[in-house]
Amino acid sequence: MKCINCNQEIDNGARLCRYCGAAQPFNPVINNNAAATPEQLPPLPGATPEQVLPVPEASSYTPSPQMPESDPNSTTPLSDYDNNPEQPSIEEKKPKKKGMSGLTKALIALAVLIALACAAGAVYYFFFYNKVERLNAKPDKVKFDRTGGKKKVKIKTDAKKFEVTDCPDWLDVDIDDDEITIKCDSLEHGGKDRKGTIEISAGAKTTTIKVVQSSDASYIDVTSYEAIGAGGGGGIFEVSTDGDVENFDINTDVDWIEASPARDNGISWYVRRNDSSYSRTGTITISSGDTEARVIVEQAGYCSYCSGAGEVTCSVCYGSGKEYYYGEYYPCEACDGTGKTSCPYCGGPIQ
């Protein structure tokens, strides 16, 4: 027989190759005439007599039912069968990896087709069906005062449909056919100016509308006339407004009048002494953006009789403010108990 490893000729029934030492399939040779003894087995190269394995007698040999049939082409050492007699002689096959089922492949293909169809539809809609040559907003600039409100803007386009793609959070936009309505919230007291942009899109075109909300007052109510004598003087005007007076523009058209913001949304004013004998008139202008109010100030001229004060001592009560009737005193009717009357020469107001 030949060694299954090096293919050298070895003795029939040998369990080890004398050339390479590889284990051989166990194929006992039965000799009816005589049993082999350890002395009859040829020794292995370099092996001691104790390492030579005895061959069992032919008459007493019975194949083990657990021993696998010998395979001349097998390279499995016999010692492995001795240690694990239940080990199969045929090498176990590795399980094959399972591929995708036909249904899974079909679903994937369907999903890809749907995605391609959607993409093609979007391209068709935006570049063919909804092709846009013109998109404009009239007007493209809108201004609100601090109270807010609503304003309409026309959208001129050849598109079948347009939409609002961007809008500040303090604005709302409603679309009605070819027109939009812009709604603006009111500013709180003391709020600052706000600016924003509304973007309109149709197909591949876009246009914008600039929106500005001013913090200027929408109304200013204040006294419209103030008269004062030649001696001058001042005070505080009370102002009713939805704005902040501290941010108002306050101007006078003459240098003898001064005015500035005061506490509680008021305006402080002062008129210098008039040393001339002629009366004079000046104006205080209070403005906030396009909203304004005016106060006319009239001052009497200097009078030598009243020294420019515009008033004299009452000639009835002689300045006491009281009149004596039948043993009792009553308020003077000529000066209303003030003791002063308008100067009869300059006619200046009582201050």
Beta strands, then each sheet from edge to edge (+ up, - down):
strand 1: 135-138
strand 2: 141-144
strand 3: 149-157
strand 4: 163-166
strand 5: 171-176
strand 6: 179-184
strand 7: 194-202
strand 8: 205-213
strand 9: 220-221
strand 10: 225-228
strand 11: 233-238
strand 12: 240-241
strand 13: 249-252
strand 14: 257-262
strand 15: 266-271
strand 16: 280-288
strand 17: 291-299
strand 18: 311-313
strand 19: 322-325
strand 20: 328-331
strand 21: 340-342
sheet 1: 1+ 3- 6+ 5-
sheet 2: 2+ 8+ 7- 4+
sheet 3: 9+ 12-
sheet 4: 10+ 17+ 16- 13+
sheet 5: 11+ 15- 14+
sheet 6: 18+ 21-
sheet 7: 19+ 20-
end
